[in-house]
Amino acid sequence: MTTSSLDLLWGTGDRPSRGPKPGLTLDRIVATAVGLADAEGLDAVSMRRVASELGVGTMSLYRYVPGKTELLDLMLDRVQGESFDDEPPPPTHWRDTVTALARTTLDLYRAHPWLLKVNEARSVLGPSALRGLELCLSGLKGPHGMGLGDHETISVIITVQSYTAGIARMELQTVEAAKETGVDDEEFWRAQQPYLERAMTSGAYPQMAAMAEDTFSREVDHFAFGLERLLDGFELLVARAGGASGDTRTDEA
């Protein structure tokens, strides 16, 4: 973390007073870096490459951003703000808040896969990050919340985000494997089919051989299944805490 990142995120940093190319702004720099990461991955992002995309000299960027570390902090806060471009409606039940947290997080990873490559153990908390947390807490601790203590509430958020990141990482690795090998999923599994068929008829794997043919269908929504199980587990925690329960919902899920 650097003080420069915090100054830039919270609007207290100095802006260039002379010399920048007309039309060049911090917002354009960050947007260009995000677009580059989306298209080519995080490794493609460098001060030199971003400057090239903007059609300016590298030194022009340093008038706005001290370096790549600070630029990445700005990129993270920018994309985190995408989850609530529009003010969300007031939460009606904590299950809706948890569901929204999981699905918006998954959408964010799908839109910006490079986020999975970022070490966020010590993320710099900018306006977007804090606003997202505030909105989430308003649903988890508000009138229709879970009735949990602060530590438990944060644990709920970490659990949901960790589960979602795992699903997103699996999706990303599938895409990356196809790109790196030039072999798509269908071709990959088709090559294994003769070997798997012999294994299933050998009698050595009776449980697997007895499974339905569509067990591993890509049409199955494993994310939704896991999310529902998390919600069910949280429901037990809420009941023990004496908070809101699924029976008090005011809307249809």
Summary of the structure (lengths in Angstrom):
residues: 253
radius of gyration: 23.0
end to end distance: 40.4
largest distance: 77.4
contacts: 671
relative contact order: 0.11
helix: 66%
strand: 0%
